[in-house]
Amino acid sequence: MTQKSKQGSVMPRQITIAGVQATPHSIGAPLTAFSDELENVLATSGAVDIVVFPELHLYGADAIAVADRNDALRRAAVPLDSEYVKELGQIAKRAGVWLVPGSICERGPHGELFNTALVFSPDGELVSHYRKVFPWRPSEPYDMGDQFVVFDIDGIGRCGLSICYDAWFPESARQLAWMGAEVVLNIVKTTTPDRAQELVLARANSIVNQTFTVSINCAAPIGQGRSIVVGPEGEVLDEADDAASVLLHTLDLDDVTHVREVGTAGVNRMWSQFTPEDPTLELPIYSGRISPSRWTPQSALPNQEDARP
């Protein structure tokens, strides 16, 4: 469905994303360096709505001995109301874009350590934050987040937040899609050979949920790179090699609506699987169930009922 203005004219539901595949800044590096990096991205990318950086982009600990790395991350953690987070908001405001500066080490209200993605609006407001639900255990020191998160961009569409290993759990992408996410922003710091499998997962998660997936990894020599933009039928729209680069792509969110209406490959309409007469399906693994009356994504558009393909 195409959004209409109050005058009835058709408004495009397009979001231009710059996914920045880059090496991380060292822990404690001044944010002026990150501000300059963002400025350079925008100077070479043209008109952009949202800029997305990799997981822990501002918390590079790769030069620290492995035995000391997690302690360094804990010491560098900051609360969400810190001056550090406020400065990131000011960077977004000066740039005039939606900004996902990767994730930070967040010191939780009870002393927890979270791997937390931040989202700033063009006016510098921290509009959303997401604590990684599936830390990569046993290697990562983070506590587990307890909820999935979506956010809206100017009434145009809805994005969901995902961090690295979350993509390996189909429940994550499915829940975000059900919450109305048309685009899943999966920020990544994969330094291990399993990036090849993550590319398969990015496509699979898009296929089974009929969403865009934007998976942005850090660049070589630290990361495996291979950032990817996937369409709602699983098609690869853009993909990087392992070098530092920017994936610049305009996503037409009406493609999500179209695919859900006509079906993936013109035949598969998973969000229309159930009828009101179907029984409730118990899911003991979750102590929950699939209820046909709730099997439909929530709407990302204002003044619209839940989307029913």
HELIX and SHEET records of a PDB file:
HELIX    1   1 LEU A   31  SER A   45  1                                  15    
HELIX    2   2 VAL A   66  ALA A   76  1                                  11    
HELIX    3   3 GLU A   83  ALA A   95  1                                  13    
HELIX    4   4 CYS A  164  TRP A  168  5                                   5    
HELIX    5   5 PRO A  170  TRP A  178  1                                   9    
HELIX    6   6 ARG A  195  ASN A  209  1                                  15    
HELIX    7   7 ASP A  254  VAL A  262  1                                   9    
HELIX    8   8 MET A  270  SER A  272  5                                   3    
HELIX    9   9 PRO A  284  TYR A  286  5                                   3    
HELIX   10  10 PRO A  292  ARG A  294  5                                   3    
SHEET    1   A 2 GLN A   3  LYS A   4  0                                        
SHEET    2   A 2 VAL A  10  MET A  11 -1                                        
SHEET    1   B 4 TRP A  98  VAL A 100  0                                        
SHEET    2   B 4 ILE A  50  VAL A  52  1                                        
SHEET    3   B 4 GLN A  14  GLN A  21  1                                        
SHEET    4   B 4 SER A 245  ASP A 252 -1                                        
SHEET    1   C 3 SER A 103  ARG A 107  0                                        
SHEET    2   C 3 LEU A 113  PHE A 120 -1                                        
SHEET    3   C 3 LEU A 126  ARG A 131 -1                                        
SHEET    1   D 6 VAL A 150  ILE A 153  0                                        
SHEET    2   D 6 GLY A 157  ILE A 163 -1                                        
SHEET    3   D 6 VAL A 183  ILE A 187  1                                        
SHEET    4   D 6 PHE A 212  ILE A 216  1                                        
SHEET    5   D 6 ILE A 228  VAL A 230 -1                                        
SHEET    6   D 6 VAL A 236  GLU A 239 -1                                        
SHEET    1   E 2 LEU A 281  LEU A 283  0                                        
SHEET    2   E 2 GLY A 288  ILE A 290 -1                                        
END                                                                             
